[in-house]
């Protein structure tokens, strides 16, 4: 400890006051009154290491007029209920290592500076409801054994709860996070309600032992987090990072003009990702999900390589990138290649080195590329891997399903699975391009007709009788 402790006993850690050498908890009534008389609004309040009862706290707040200045309350033990409703702290407040044995209510309190509650233990309920903190608030490694209420609180320069433990119900509904919130490595033992929060928040490597509801208007990250129950995420006009998240129960992600990244996620329960407006899903690489529904999303740039269960992915009202269209001459067989547009995964574009097409696709085409550009960072981004993806994915509309069926055959052909695939592609587009078969039929019919005409003309010339023969005299 960096302060002179109370002389009452070696066990007392309270800061000693002059001239008695005792802390406020061990002063006699006369000296206590004198010590409290020295307190005034806006001045330093130093109670480090002191044991504070409800009665002593009430006298201290009365002496400061409910407006203490800089407050040094490190390692203070509050043995009774703490009610600080309406109290205004005019300076920084430090409560590092403090202990609250009973209710800790900061309801409606105002902090003009920074607040540090690192390592604090709250044995009963904690209420920060409606608190206004103009500075930064830290609850790093704090332990909240019961319910923790932070709804409607305003943190002007952010909130930090790294490796904090919320053993009871926790709510941050309607809170304002001016500088964002950090919950890296935090543990939530019961339901977490983080709805309609203004600002961005990070739950990297957090553990949700029960249901978690996350909704924010700023960036939201739950990368490498683990949820043992339901995980419900809703964001608007921002991005959400769910890389490496593991969810045991159902997963619901709702996007509004936002984008999400689920790369490496493990979703044991049913999962749904829906989008409104221009909402984008950027990656499903290495995702392990047996039941995943995608609705209303822009999948133009979404990577699917390494998706564990493509047959468990249902796609509805989503848009994909488009293959290029046109005619190309090549030194390889076939030398003349024609392209008509079809919907394709972004992984195929990366494999072929194509530039992505527009968001909305129409038509069905061959899409035969000329290059082979494997991305070493995409396990499974190979012709065989893409063939499995195309064959397994289940789009709801027929047009996309037909395009994916064609793409599956195309990837098998690129992987070299039989010369007959090249012949089938060239003649009839794997049986899915009737226009190509009709074109070949028309060419054969034209050639046959030309041959018949030539043969008929040739035979007629040979059997024609001579008209002018020489007569001997």
C-alpha positions in Angstrom: 0.0 0.0 0.0 1.2 3.5 -0.8 -0.4 5.2 2.2 0.1 5.3 5.9 -2.4 2.8 7.5 -4.5 3.1 10.6 -2.7 2.6 13.9 -5.7 1.0 15.5 -4.5 -2.5 14.5 -2.3 -4.2 12.0 -5.4 -5.6 10.3 -6.8 -2.2 9.4 -5.8 -0.9 6.1 -7.6 2.5 6.3 -5.6 5.6 5.6 -4.6 7.4 8.8 -5.8 10.9 9.5 -3.9 13.6 11.4 -3.1 14.0 14.2 -4.6 10.8 15.6 -3.1 8.3 13.1 -6.4 6.6 12.9 -8.8 6.1 10.0 -12.3 7.5 10.0 -13.8 4.1 11.0 -11.8 4.1 14.3 -12.0 7.7 15.3 -13.9 8.6 18.4 -17.1 10.7 17.9 -15.3 14.0 18.7 -12.3 13.5 16.4 -14.7 12.1 13.7 -16.7 15.2 13.8 -13.6 17.3 13.5 -12.3 15.3 10.5 -15.7 15.5 8.7 -15.7 19.3 9.3 -12.6 19.5 7.2 -14.5 18.1 4.2 -16.2 20.4 1.8 -17.8 20.3 -1.7 -15.3 19.9 -4.5 -12.4 19.0 -2.3 -10.3 15.8 -2.2 -12.0 12.8 -0.5 -9.4 10.2 0.5 -10.8 7.1 2.2 -8.3 4.5 0.9 -8.5 1.1 2.6 -11.2 2.3 5.1 -14.1 0.2 6.2 -17.2 2.4 5.6 -20.6 1.7 7.1 -23.9 3.1 5.8 -24.0 5.6 8.6 -20.5 6.8 8.0 -21.1 7.1 4.3 -24.2 9.2 4.9 -22.2 11.6 7.1 -19.4 11.9 4.5 -21.8 12.7 1.8 -23.6 15.2 4.0 -20.2 16.9 4.8 -19.4 17.2 1.1 -22.8 18.4 0.1 -23.2 15.4 -2.2 -20.5 17.0 -4.4 -17.1 15.5 -3.5 -14.1 16.4 -5.7 -11.3 14.0 -6.5 -12.3 10.7 -4.7 -9.6 8.2 -3.7 -11.6 5.1 -2.5 -9.2 2.3 -3.4 -9.7 -0.9 -1.4 -12.5 0.6 0.6 -14.9 -1.9 2.1 -18.6 -0.8 2.1 -20.3 -3.0 4.7 -23.9 -1.6 4.2 -26.0 -0.5 1.4 -24.4 2.2 -0.8 -26.9 4.6 -2.3 -25.4 7.5 -4.3 -28.5 8.7 -6.2 -28.0 12.3 -7.2 -24.4 12.5 -6.0 -22.0 14.5 -8.3 -18.3 13.6 -8.3 -16.5 16.7 -9.5 -13.2 14.9 -10.2 -11.7 11.6 -11.0 -12.9 8.6 -8.9 -10.8 5.6 -8.0 -12.3 2.5 -6.5 -9.7 0.0 -7.5 -9.9 -3.2 -5.4 -12.9 -1.9 -3.4 -15.6 -4.3 -2.0 -19.3 -3.8 -1.7 -20.8 -6.3 0.7 -24.4 -5.2 0.0 -26.3 -3.2 -2.6 -24.3 -0.8 -4.6 -26.5 1.8 -6.3 -25.1 4.6 -8.3 -28.5 5.3 -9.8 -28.6 8.8 -11.3 -25.1 9.7 -10.1 -22.9 12.0 -12.2 -19.1 11.7 -12.7 -17.3 14.7 -14.2 -14.0 12.8 -14.6 -12.8 9.3 -15.1 -13.9 6.4 -13.0 -11.8 3.3 -12.2 -13.5 0.3 -10.6 -10.8 -2.2 -11.6 -10.9 -5.4 -9.5 -13.9 -4.3 -7.5 -16.1 -7.0 -6.0 -19.8 -6.5 -5.8 -21.3 -9.1 -3.6 -24.9 -8.0 -4.2 -26.7 -6.0 -6.9 -25.0 -3.2 -8.8 -27.0 -0.4 -10.4 -25.4 2.1 -12.8 -28.8 2.9 -14.3 -29.0 6.4 -15.6 -25.5 7.2 -14.6 -23.7 10.0 -16.5 -19.9 9.7 -16.8 -18.1 12.3 -18.8 -14.8 10.5 -18.6 -13.8 6.9 -19.1 -15.2 4.1 -16.9 -13.2 1.0 -16.1 -14.5 -2.2 -14.6 -11.6 -4.4 -15.7 -11.5 -7.7 -13.8 -14.4 -6.6 -11.6 -16.7 -9.3 -10.2 -20.5 -8.7 -10.1 -22.0 -11.6 -8.1 -25.6 -10.5 -8.7 -27.5 -8.5 -11.2 -25.7 -5.6 -12.9 -27.8 -2.8 -14.4 -26.2 -0.3 -16.8 -29.3 0.6 -18.8 -29.7 4.3 -19.9 -26.2 5.0 -18.7 -24.0 7.5 -20.6 -20.3 6.9 -20.9 -18.8 9.9 -22.6 -15.3 8.4 -23.2 -16.2 4.7 -23.2 -16.4 1.7 -20.9 -13.9 -1.1 -20.3 -14.9 -4.4 -18.8 -11.9 -6.6 -19.8 -12.0 -10.0 -18.0 -14.9 -8.8 -15.9 -17.3 -11.4 -14.4 -21.0 -10.9 -14.5 -22.5 -13.7 -12.5 -26.1 -12.4 -12.6 -28.4 -10.9 -15.1 -26.7 -7.9 -16.9 -28.4 -5.2 -18.9 -27.0 -2.3 -20.9 -30.2 -1.5 -22.8 -30.3 2.1 -24.2 -26.8 2.9 -22.9 -24.6 5.5 -24.7 -21.0 4.5 -25.4 -19.2 7.6 -26.6 -15.8 6.0 -26.9 -17.1 2.4 -27.3 -17.1 -0.5 -24.9 -14.6 -3.3 -24.4 -15.7 -6.7 -22.9 -12.6 -8.7 -24.0 -12.5 -12.0 -22.1 -15.5 -11.1 -20.0 -17.8 -13.8 -18.6 -21.6 -13.5 -18.4 -23.2 -16.2 -16.2 -26.8 -15.3 -16.9 -28.7 -13.5 -19.7 -27.0 -10.5 -21.2 -29.3 -7.8 -22.6 -27.3 -5.3 -24.8 -30.1 -3.9 -26.8 -30.4 -0.5 -28.6 -26.9 0.6 -27.4 -25.5 3.6 -29.1 -21.9 3.2 -30.0 -19.5 0.3 -30.8 -18.6 -2.6 -28.6 -16.2 -5.5 -28.6 -16.9 -8.9 -27.0 -13.8 -10.6 -28.3 -13.1 -14.0 -26.5 -16.1 -13.4 -24.2 -18.0 -16.3 -22.7 -21.8 -16.1 -22.7 -23.0 -18.9 -20.4 -26.6 -18.1 -21.1 -28.6 -16.2 -23.7 -27.0 -13.0 -25.2 -28.9 -10.3 -27.0 -26.5 -7.8 -28.7 -27.9 -4.8 -30.6 -25.9 -1.6 -31.4 -25.7 1.2 -33.8 -21.9 1.1 -34.0 -19.3 -1.6 -34.8 -19.9 -4.8 -33.0 -17.5 -7.6 -32.5 -17.8 -11.0 -30.8 -14.8 -12.6 -32.5 -13.8 -15.9 -30.8 -16.6 -15.6 -28.3 -18.4 -18.6 -26.9 -22.1 -18.7 -26.3 -23.7 -21.7 -24.5 -27.2 -20.5 -25.1 -28.9 -18.3 -27.7 -27.0 -15.6 -29.5 -29.1 -12.8 -31.0 -27.3 -10.0 -32.9 -28.9 -7.0 -34.5 -26.9 -4.1 -36.0 -27.8 -1.1 -38.2 -25.5 0.9 -40.5 -22.3 -0.7 -39.3 -20.4 -3.9 -39.3 -20.3 -7.0 -37.1 -17.4 -9.4 -36.6 -18.4 -12.9 -35.7 -15.1 -14.6 -36.7 -14.5 -17.8 -34.8 -17.6 -17.5 -32.7 -18.9 -20.8 -31.2 -22.6 -21.0 -30.4 -24.3 -24.0 -28.8 -27.9 -22.8 -29.1 -29.7 -20.9 -31.9 -28.0 -18.0 -33.7 -29.8 -15.1 -35.2 -28.1 -12.2 -37.0 -30.2 -9.3 -38.3 -28.5 -6.7 -40.5 -29.8 -3.4 -41.6 -27.5 -1.6 -44.2 -24.7 -3.4 -42.5 -22.1 -6.2 -43.2 -21.1 -9.3 -41.2 -18.2 -11.7 -41.2 -18.7 -15.3 -39.9 -15.4 -16.8 -41.0 -14.5 -19.8 -38.9 -17.7 -19.7 -36.9 -19.0 -23.0 -35.3 -22.8 -22.9 -35.1 -24.2 -26.0 -33.4 -27.8 -24.9 -33.4 -30.0 -23.5 -36.1 -28.7 -20.2 -37.5 -30.3 -17.4 -39.5 -28.6 -14.4 -41.1 -31.1 -11.9 -42.6 -30.5 -8.5 -44.2 -32.5 -5.4 -45.0 -31.4 -2.6 -47.3 -27.9 -3.1 -48.6 -26.6 -5.7 -46.2 -23.6 -7.8 -47.0 -22.1 -11.1 -45.8 -18.4 -11.0 -46.5 -17.2 -14.5 -45.5 -18.5 -18.0 -44.6 -15.0 -19.6 -45.0 -14.4 -22.6 -42.7 -17.9 -22.2 -41.1 -19.3 -25.3 -39.4 -23.1 -25.0 -39.5 -25.5 -27.8 -40.1 -28.5 -25.6 -40.4 -27.9 -22.1 -41.8 -30.4 -19.8 -43.5 -29.3 -16.8 -45.5 -32.0 -14.3 -46.5 -31.9 -10.9 -48.2 -28.2 -10.6 -48.3 -25.6 -9.3 -50.8 -23.3 -12.3 -51.3 -21.3 -10.7 -54.1 -18.0 -10.8 -52.2 -18.8 -13.6 -49.8 -16.3 -16.4 -49.7 -17.5 -19.9 -49.1 -14.3 -22.0 -49.3 -14.1 -24.6 -46.6 -17.8 -24.5 -45.7 -18.3 -27.7 -43.7 -21.9 -28.5 -44.6 -23.0 -26.7 -47.8 -26.1 -28.9 -48.0 -27.2 -27.3 -44.7 -27.1 -23.8 -46.1 -30.4 -22.4 -47.5 -30.3 -19.3 -49.6 -33.3 -17.0 -50.3 -33.5 -13.6 -51.9 -29.8 -13.2 -52.0 -27.6 -11.7 -54.8 -24.4 -13.1 -56.2 -21.6 -11.9 -58.4 -21.9 -12.4 -62.2 -19.5 -14.0 -64.6 -18.2 -11.9 -67.5 -19.8 -12.1 -70.9 -18.3 -12.0 -74.4 -16.2 -14.0 -76.9 -12.6 -15.0 -76.4 -10.0 -16.6 -78.5 -7.5 -18.9 -76.8 -4.5 -21.1 -77.8 -6.1 -24.0 -75.8 -9.0 -26.2 -76.8 -11.6 -25.0 -77.5 -10.0 -22.1 -79.3 -13.2 -20.1 -79.5 -15.0 -19.5 -76.2 -18.2 -17.6 -75.6 -19.4 -16.4 -72.3 -23.0 -15.6 -71.1 -23.7 -14.4 -67.6 -24.6 -16.6 -64.7 -24.5 -16.2 -61.0 -21.3 -17.4 -59.3 -19.6 -17.5 -55.9 -16.9 -15.0 -55.2 -14.5 -18.0 -54.7 -14.9 -18.9 -58.4 -14.0 -15.4 -59.4 -10.9 -15.5 -57.2 -10.0 -18.9 -58.7 -10.3 -17.7 -62.2 -8.9 -14.2 -61.6 -12.1 -12.5 -62.9 -13.3 -9.1 -61.9 -16.6 -9.3 -60.0 -19.7 -8.5 -61.9 -22.8 -6.6 -60.8 -25.0 -7.4 -57.9 -28.1 -8.6 -59.8 -27.8 -11.5 -62.2 -29.9 -12.7 -65.1 -29.5 -15.3 -67.8 -27.6 -18.5 -67.9 -24.2 -18.9 -69.5 -21.1 -21.1 -69.8 -18.7 -18.8 -67.9 -15.7 -20.7 -69.0 -12.6 -19.0 -67.8 -9.1 -19.0 -69.2 -6.9 -18.7 -66.2 -6.3 -20.8 -63.0 -5.5 -18.7 -59.9 -5.7 -20.6 -56.7 -5.7 -18.6 -53.5 -3.5 -20.4 -51.0 -5.3 -18.6 -48.2 -8.6 -20.3 -49.1 -8.5 -24.0 -48.2 -11.0 -25.6 -50.4 -10.9 -22.9 -53.1 -10.1 -25.5 -55.8 -12.2 -26.7 -58.7 -13.1 -29.9 -56.7 -14.0 -27.8 -53.6 -16.1 -25.4 -55.5 -17.9 -28.2 -57.3 -18.9 -29.6 -53.9 -20.1 -26.2 -52.8 -22.1 -25.6 -55.9 -23.7 -29.0 -55.7 -24.5 -28.7 -52.0 -25.8 -25.1 -51.7 -29.6 -24.8 -51.9 -30.8 -21.5 -53.4 -34.6 -21.1 -53.3 -35.1 -19.7 -56.8 -34.8 -21.8 -59.9 -32.6 -19.5 -61.8 -29.8 -19.5 -59.2 -30.2 -23.3 -58.7 -29.7 -23.8 -62.4 -26.7 -21.6 -62.5 -25.2 -23.4 -59.5 -25.9 -26.8 -61.1 -24.1 -25.6 -64.3 -21.2 -24.2 -62.2 -20.8 -27.6 -60.4 -20.3 -29.3 -63.8 -18.0 -26.6 -64.9 -15.8 -27.0 -61.9 -15.7 -30.8 -62.4 -14.6 -30.2 -66.0 -11.9 -27.8 -64.8 -10.7 -30.4 -62.4 -10.2 -32.8 -65.3 -12.9 -35.4 -64.5 -13.3 -36.9 -67.9 -13.1 -35.7 -71.5 -16.8 -36.2 -72.0 -17.5 -33.2 -69.8 -15.7 -31.0 -72.3 -17.7 -32.5 -75.1 -20.9 -32.1 -73.2 -20.1 -28.5 -72.4 -19.3 -27.7 -76.0 -22.3 -29.4 -77.5 -25.1 -28.7 -75.0 -23.8 -26.9 -71.9 -24.0 -30.1 -69.8 -27.6 -30.5 -71.0 -28.6 -27.2 -69.5 -28.1 -24.9 -72.5 -30.7 -25.8 -75.1 -29.9 -22.8 -77.1 -26.4 -24.2 -77.7 -27.7 -27.6 -78.7 -30.2 -25.9 -81.1 -27.3 -23.9 -82.6 -25.3 -27.1 -83.2 -28.4 -28.7 -84.7 -28.9 -25.7 -87.0 -25.2 -25.9 -88.1 -25.5 -29.6 -88.8 -28.7 -29.1 -90.7 -27.2 -26.3 -92.8 -24.1 -28.4 -93.5 -26.3 -31.4 -94.5 -28.5 -29.3 -96.7 -25.4 -27.8 -98.4 -23.9 -31.2 -98.9 -27.2 -32.5 -100.4 -27.4 -29.6 -102.8 -23.8 -30.0 -103.9 -24.3 -33.7 -104.4 -27.4 -33.2 -106.4 -25.8 -30.6 -108.7 -22.8 -32.9 -109.2 -24.8 -35.9 -110.2 -27.0 -33.8 -112.6 -23.9 -32.5 -114.3 -22.5 -36.0 -114.9 -25.7 -37.5 -116.4 -26.6 -34.5 -118.7 -26.7 -35.6 -122.4 -24.3 -33.8 -124.9 -26.2 -31.4 -127.2 -23.6 -30.7 -129.9 -21.9 -33.8 -131.4 -19.6 -33.8 -134.5 -21.2 -35.6 -137.6 -18.7 -37.3 -140.0 -19.0 -36.4 -143.7 
